[in-house]
Amino acid sequence: EKCDVWSLGVMLFEVLTGTLPYKADNILMQAHATCNPRRHPPWDLLRQYRWSLGARWLCQQLLTKDEAMRPTAEEASRDQWLARIGATHQQEEATEAERRALQSQHLESSLMKMSLSCVASQLNLSQLHHMNLRFKQYDASGDGRLSHVEVRQVLQDVGVQSTEELELFFESLDADHSGLVEYSEFVAGCLDIASEGVQDQLRVAFRIFDLDGSGSISKEEMAQVLTA
């Protein structure tokens, strides 16, 4: 059980910061860093992302190397920060930037949509906080996906009323044509390309298309990525 609590701590740290608590050049060095009692995760990252003392405390407790000092799963579930976060989640209105992003979905090219999906996959929880709340607000079933009815409600709330436009927007958001809008598809659809957080991650998206690392994207590389 305590191993599972450690794994939860690793996932929580990555969700809060966007990086693993222990990183090294190879798996042996990473294992040594993880097991070494003198090595610790970069806790300053939690402060840089402005996570509260409660969030930092929980993460540190879950990643305590001394198994005897590490909380059990039941003890961790009673953490005050977790309880407070769960109790204070409130519905929030969509921002103007999110409204524009959703309303322009059907006008975006395949390249733009794939680039935004790449960017969305690199954002950490602090950058996605408002979108997480928004997604939970509409995900009535709690299964991590939005049905056709749920997406219609999202779009109507941002000003899309025409039945024809609703269908176009849904098809555009549903990138994998599964009939459901996944969380990642929802986030990509809400991203404002001009925002600071998105701009910071554009180089990541560029490197995905720049297959040979030349610093430029050829027609062949673009075709290979878009048709993969």
Disulfide bonds with the S-S distance in Angstrom:
none
